[in-house]
């Protein structure tokens, strides 16, 4: 049974940092497309970043240069290092995985999305940034 469990969310001031973790079980995260999404209050869910099994990444313009996705294969865990946080980053952050090695990301209006749906989702972790 595939499970994704996020952690690391919290409340920080603008300019601060957080590192989110996504512990995967039931499959090998590094062999599949993994991604982070977020959903702000009153807004639709949006893609933040995806990482292919070969390490290729696709970031939304709004987080480029501030967020970094990474994996620890020994722990089967995905991370999202978030620096220079802004109030606009306030959202529920979700980890997702696809049963395929390539995320098939595309860009539209500065955002990143994926041609095919993700197969597995975590329950999310809340990030709140105050000004």
C-alpha positions in Angstrom: 0.0 0.0 0.0 1.5 3.3 -1.1 1.5 6.1 1.5 2.9 9.6 1.5 3.2 11.4 4.8 4.1 15.1 4.8 5.6 17.0 7.7 7.6 20.2 8.4 4.9 22.8 8.0 4.4 25.6 10.4 4.2 29.3 10.9 7.1 31.6 10.1 7.6 35.3 9.3 8.2 36.6 5.9 11.8 36.0 4.8 12.1 32.8 6.9 12.7 29.2 5.8 11.0 25.9 6.2 11.8 22.4 5.0 9.0 20.1 4.2 9.4 16.3 4.2 7.4 13.6 2.5 8.0 10.1 3.7 7.1 7.5 1.1 6.2 3.9 1.7 5.0 1.1 -0.5 7.0 2.1 -3.5 10.5 3.6 -4.4 10.2 7.4 -4.6 13.4 7.9 -6.6 12.1 5.6 -9.4 9.0 7.6 -10.0 7.8 11.1 -10.6 7.4 13.0 -7.4 5.9 16.5 -6.9 4.8 19.1 -4.5 1.6 21.0 -4.9 0.0 23.7 -2.8 -3.5 25.1 -2.3 -4.0 28.5 -0.8 -7.2 29.5 0.9 -9.9 30.2 -1.7 -7.7 29.2 -4.6 -7.2 26.2 -6.8 -4.5 23.7 -6.2 -1.3 24.5 -8.2 1.9 22.7 -9.0 5.0 23.9 -7.2 7.7 21.5 -8.5 8.2 18.1 -10.0 11.2 15.8 -10.1 11.7 13.0 -12.5 13.4 9.7 -11.7 16.6 11.0 -13.5 16.6 14.1 -11.2 15.2 16.6 -13.8 13.2 19.2 -12.1 10.4 21.6 -13.1 9.6 24.6 -10.9 6.8 27.1 -11.0 8.2 30.6 -11.8 6.9 31.9 -8.4 9.2 29.6 -6.5 12.3 29.4 -8.7 15.4 30.4 -6.9 13.7 30.2 -3.5 12.5 26.5 -3.3 14.6 23.4 -3.8 13.3 19.9 -4.2 15.5 17.0 -3.2 15.4 13.3 -2.3 17.1 11.1 0.2 17.0 7.6 -1.4 18.2 5.9 1.8 15.1 7.2 3.6 12.8 7.1 0.6 11.9 10.7 1.5 11.2 13.8 -0.6 12.0 17.2 0.6 11.1 20.8 -0.2 13.5 23.4 1.1 11.7 26.8 1.1 13.7 30.0 1.6 12.8 33.6 1.4 9.2 32.8 2.2 6.5 35.3 1.4 2.9 35.7 2.7 1.8 34.5 -0.8 3.4 31.1 -0.1 0.8 30.5 2.6 -1.0 27.3 1.7 -1.5 23.6 2.4 1.3 21.8 0.7 0.8 18.3 -0.7 3.3 15.7 -1.7 2.2 13.6 -4.8 3.6 10.7 -6.7 3.0 9.2 -10.1 3.5 5.6 -11.1 5.8 6.6 -14.0 9.4 7.8 -14.1 8.7 11.1 -15.9 6.4 13.8 -14.5 5.7 15.1 -18.1 5.6 18.7 -16.8 4.5 21.6 -18.8 4.4 25.4 -18.2 1.5 27.7 -18.5 1.2 31.3 -17.3 4.2 30.8 -15.1 2.9 27.8 -13.4 3.9 24.1 -13.7 1.4 21.3 -14.3 1.6 17.8 -15.5 0.0 16.1 -18.5 -1.1 13.1 -16.6 -2.6 12.9 -13.1 -0.7 12.0 -10.0 -1.6 8.6 -8.6 -0.9 9.1 -5.0 -1.4 12.0 -2.6 -0.4 12.8 0.9 -2.8 14.6 3.3 -0.9 17.8 3.3 1.0 20.0 5.7 0.1 23.6 6.4 2.5 26.5 5.8 1.6 30.0 7.1 3.8 33.0 6.4 3.1 36.2 8.3 4.3 39.6 7.1 
